[in-house]
């Protein structure tokens, strides 16, 4: 997800919208399936907590996760990819790149928007356009972190590993109108729940009413907690 040299893929025949990257029931995608700057809209996003990437982990570090070593909680208990609105928020007012906290257009080949809680500090104007999800550093209105030392210093990020508390994760939005969609949160396309792919390759539907505690444990591959009964 994200790829490299997105400007190149957008300039070749067939380099734009691709059916494989968009959900047929994603209510945010219009007929042309175009996202920002001629990109192909993407409904399927990676779990940043499983794969990493972003600021200080883009070109410098590639493919750091290893199976099964990076997933001590179990590959069947960790989300790899999830579905979410490709286009999210009230509209761009002419500049959909620089206001990603409130409005985001996500394309499958976009490599200019890095993901993660550190990018959230250094490039908040574009980070949420990435086809990747992470628990927001400091919450939906938080400013993220300057570096990985700061993430480790925050006892509550991405969850408190002693108590299991998850103060920074909000509940899934249930099929919101596109204009009320929040780019920093997860969404379902319908009341039926959110489809996810787990690290073992299996697919399941996550109920929209899942607790934030259980959801966080499914996103973080090494928290050491057992998933709740609502999983």
Secondary structure by P-SEA (a helix, b strand, c coil): ccccaaaaaaacccccccccccccccccccccccccccccccccccccccccccccccccccccccccccccccccccccccccccccccccccccccccccbbbbccccccccccaaaaaccccccccccccccccccccccccccaaaaaacccccccccccccccccccccccccccccccbbbbccccbbbbbccccbbbbbbccccaaaaaaaacccccccccccc
